[in-house]
């Protein structure tokens, strides 16, 4: 859909990614994007040729408006990165001025302006702010952050004060607010990049690493814990996919139970995939060569009829939006990728009604286990 943004007097057409979503009412930009860009324009912060560093640009709304400058866009989301690429190409913008970086890539050495969309995760916020402080303390670029006003708490501002320096805020506009910080501080170590905890399951005791951008990074989430009690039986040499792997604990447990399995770890978070690889390398180093680790849009890059078993704990949100389109895509992708006779095993909150979706996609769905909050479901590709 057309956005309120223009580039060279031409309206930009911005789409969420993936493009074929069930919920088409969700936009690829919001009032925070508008506020950040309008502030830069009003304050003439981008006069001349500038190098701009953008963090957490959901679908390229910021990058697409700034391609007459040198842009570095950093995010932990493969989907956001693909969305930025798609919108840049669809609007026929100058790709030569834009470099899309993952959260694991090195930052450019010199920038003039940093536009920072505040993430939901305080762990990721702390890590990124400490990284910015370490990298740009000496050059002190202009730093502007933004988010919905309701998501900027006093604790949020204390993190900006802690890692960057003097912090102020703007008035709210369209329920969004800007945060301005002076880069006055530097830190010898990055903030909580790697969180570690032990997981005991049956006779297994595993050391789990979670990087800053990983879901439920300080402990095993209760859904995954329930699914661990009801994992499918995997045979030697079978091809298994841990879809939406997070830290990889499901695939790690399956591999510990069946050391001759081949596991593919898939997630849209670059940090999640890196965490999964680290967890296999530390806990099951002899099986590392039997594993693949890929950031992906669900199973888009996987071959059809290639997997024997897929396990999945689907998310029900994308960025700040609650949506079920990811679960739909995961289930449809799983059916395509599974071999005939292959199984998809899923856990979900009872109220999400995944059994209805699975029945529609696979024409079968069996309840494996349930409790007051969760249900474990199984569907077979016929």
Long-range contacts (C-beta under 8 A, 24 or more apart in sequence): 1-27, 1-28, 3-27, 3-28, 3-29, 3-61, 4-29, 4-34, 5-29, 5-33, 5-34, 5-37, 5-61, 5-64, 5-65, 7-64, 7-65, 7-67, 7-91, 7-93, 10-91, 12-64, 12-65, 12-87, 12-91, 13-87, 13-90, 13-91, 14-59, 14-60, 14-61, 14-64, 14-87, 14-91, 15-59, 15-83, 15-86, 15-87, 15-90, 16-59, 16-83, 16-318, 17-59, 17-79, 17-80, 17-82, 17-83, 17-86, 17-87, 17-297, 18-79, 18-82, 18-297, 18-300, 18-329, 19-86, 21-323, 21-325, 22-324, 22-325, 22-328, 23-323, 23-324, 23-325, 26-321, 26-323, 28-58, 28-59, 28-60, 28-61, 28-83, 28-87, 29-58, 29-59, 29-61, 30-148, 30-176, 31-148, 31-173, 31-174, 31-175, 31-176, 32-117, 32-146, 32-147, 32-148, 32-176, 33-61, 33-62, 33-117, 33-146, 34-174, 34-176, 35-146, 35-170, 35-173, 35-174, 35-176, 35-177, 35-178, 36-62, 36-115, 36-117, 36-144, 36-146, 36-178, 37-62, 37-65, 39-144, 39-170, 39-178, 40-113, 40-115, 40-144, 45-113, 45-142, 45-144, 46-113, 50-112, 50-113, 51-108, 51-110, 51-111, 51-112, 51-113, 52-111, 52-112, 52-113, 52-114, 52-115, 53-107, 53-108, 53-111, 53-113, 53-114, 53-115, 53-141, 54-114, 54-115, 54-116, 54-117, 55-114, 55-115, 55-116, 55-117, 55-128, 56-80, 56-116, 56-117, 56-118, 56-119, 57-84, 57-117, 58-83, 58-117, 58-319, 59-83, 59-84, 59-87, 60-84, 60-85, 60-86, 60-87, 60-88, 61-87, 62-115, 62-117, 63-88, 63-98, 63-100, 64-88, 64-91, 64-93, 67-93, 67-94, 67-95, 67-97, 67-98, 68-94, 68-97, 69-97, 70-97, 71-97, 71-98, 71-99, 72-99, 72-101, 72-107, 72-108, 72-111, 73-98, 73-99, 73-100, 73-101, 74-101, 74-102, 74-103, 74-105, 74-107, 74-128, 75-101, 75-102, 75-103, 76-102, 76-103, 76-124, 76-213, 76-269, 76-270, 76-271, 77-268, 77-269, 77-270, 77-319, 78-102, 78-267, 78-268, 78-269, 78-270, 78-295, 78-296, 78-297, 79-268, 79-297, 79-318, 80-319, 82-297, 102-270, 102-295, 103-128, 103-213, 103-270, 103-271, 104-270, 104-271, 104-274, 107-131, 107-132, 107-135, 109-135, 110-139, 111-136, 111-139, 111-141, 112-141, 112-142, 113-141, 113-142, 113-143, 113-144, 114-141, 114-142, 114-143, 114-144, 115-144, 115-145, 115-146, 116-143, 116-144, 116-145, 116-146, 117-145, 117-146, 117-147, 118-145, 118-146, 118-147, 118-151, 118-152, 118-156, 118-179, 119-213, 120-151, 120-319, 120-320, 121-212, 121-213, 122-155, 122-156, 122-159, 123-192, 123-195, 123-212, 123-213, 123-217, 124-212, 124-213, 125-156, 125-159, 126-159, 126-163, 126-191, 126-192, 126-212, 127-190, 127-191, 127-192, 127-193, 127-212, 127-213, 128-212, 129-159, 129-160, 129-162, 129-163, 129-164, 129-191, 130-163, 130-187, 130-189, 130-190, 130-191, 131-190, 132-163, 132-164, 132-183, 133-163, 133-164, 133-183, 133-185, 133-186, 133-187, 134-186, 134-187, 134-190, 136-183, 137-183, 137-184, 137-185, 137-186, 140-182, 140-183, 141-183, 143-180, 143-181, 143-182, 143-183, 144-178, 144-179, 144-180, 145-178, 145-179, 145-180, 145-181, 146-176, 146-177, 146-178, 146-179, 147-176, 147-177, 147-179, 148-175, 148-176, 148-177, 148-320, 149-175, 149-176, 149-177, 150-175, 151-320, 152-177, 152-179, 163-187, 163-191, 199-249, 201-228, 201-253, 204-253, 204-256, 206-249, 206-252, 206-253, 206-256, 206-279, 206-283, 207-279, 207-282, 207-283, 208-247, 208-249, 208-279, 209-247, 209-275, 209-278, 209-279, 209-282, 210-247, 210-275, 211-271, 211-272, 211-274, 211-275, 212-271, 213-269, 213-270, 213-271, 213-272, 214-246, 214-247, 214-269, 214-271, 214-272, 214-275, 215-246, 215-269, 215-272, 215-315, 216-246, 217-247, 220-249, 221-313, 222-373, 222-374, 223-313, 223-347, 223-348, 223-349, 223-374, 224-249, 224-250, 224-313, 224-347, 226-347, 226-369, 226-371, 226-374, 226-376, 227-311, 227-313, 227-345, 227-347, 227-374, 227-376, 228-253, 229-369, 230-345, 230-368, 230-369, 230-376, 231-257, 231-311, 231-345, 232-309, 232-311, 232-343, 232-345, 232-378, 234-258, 234-261, 234-308, 234-309, 235-261, 235-308, 236-260, 236-261, 237-261, 237-262, 238-262, 238-308, 238-309, 239-264, 239-306, 239-307, 239-308, 239-309, 240-264, 240-307, 240-308, 240-309, 240-310, 240-311, 241-266, 241-299, 241-302, 241-307, 241-309, 241-310, 241-311, 241-334, 241-337, 242-266, 242-276, 242-311, 242-312, 243-298, 243-299, 243-310, 243-311, 243-312, 243-330, 243-333, 243-334, 244-268, 244-312, 244-313, 244-314, 244-315, 244-330, 245-272, 245-273, 245-276, 246-272, 246-275, 246-276, 246-313, 247-272, 247-275, 247-276, 247-279, 248-272, 248-275, 248-276, 248-277, 248-279, 248-280, 249-279, 250-311, 250-313, 251-276, 251-280, 251-291, 251-311, 252-276, 252-279, 252-280, 252-283, 252-284, 254-309, 254-311, 255-280, 255-284, 255-287, 255-290, 255-291, 256-283, 256-284, 259-284, 259-286, 259-287, 260-290, 261-290, 262-290, 262-291, 263-290, 263-291, 263-292, 264-291, 264-292, 264-293, 264-294, 264-302, 264-307, 265-291, 265-292, 265-293, 265-294, 266-294, 266-295, 266-296, 266-298, 266-299, 266-302, 267-295, 267-296, 268-295, 268-296, 268-297, 268-298, 269-295, 270-295, 297-329, 298-326, 298-329, 298-330, 298-333, 299-330, 299-333, 299-334, 299-336, 299-337, 300-333, 302-333, 302-337, 303-337, 304-336, 304-337, 305-336, 305-337, 305-338, 305-339, 305-340, 306-337, 306-339, 307-334, 307-337, 307-338, 307-339, 307-342, 308-338, 308-339, 308-342, 308-343, 309-342, 309-343, 309-345, 310-334, 310-337, 310-338, 310-342, 310-343, 310-344, 310-345, 311-344, 311-345, 311-346, 312-344, 312-345, 312-346, 312-347, 313-346, 313-347, 313-348, 314-346, 314-348, 314-354, 316-349, 316-352, 324-352, 324-357, 327-352, 327-354, 327-357, 328-357, 331-357, 331-358, 331-361, 331-362, 331-379, 332-361, 335-361, 335-362, 335-379, 335-381, 338-381, 339-381, 340-381, 340-382, 341-380, 341-381, 341-382, 342-380, 342-381, 343-378, 343-379, 343-380, 343-381, 344-378, 344-379, 344-380, 344-381, 345-376, 345-377, 345-378, 346-376, 346-377, 346-378, 346-379, 347-374, 347-375, 347-376, 347-377, 348-374, 348-375, 348-377, 349-373, 349-374, 350-374, 350-375
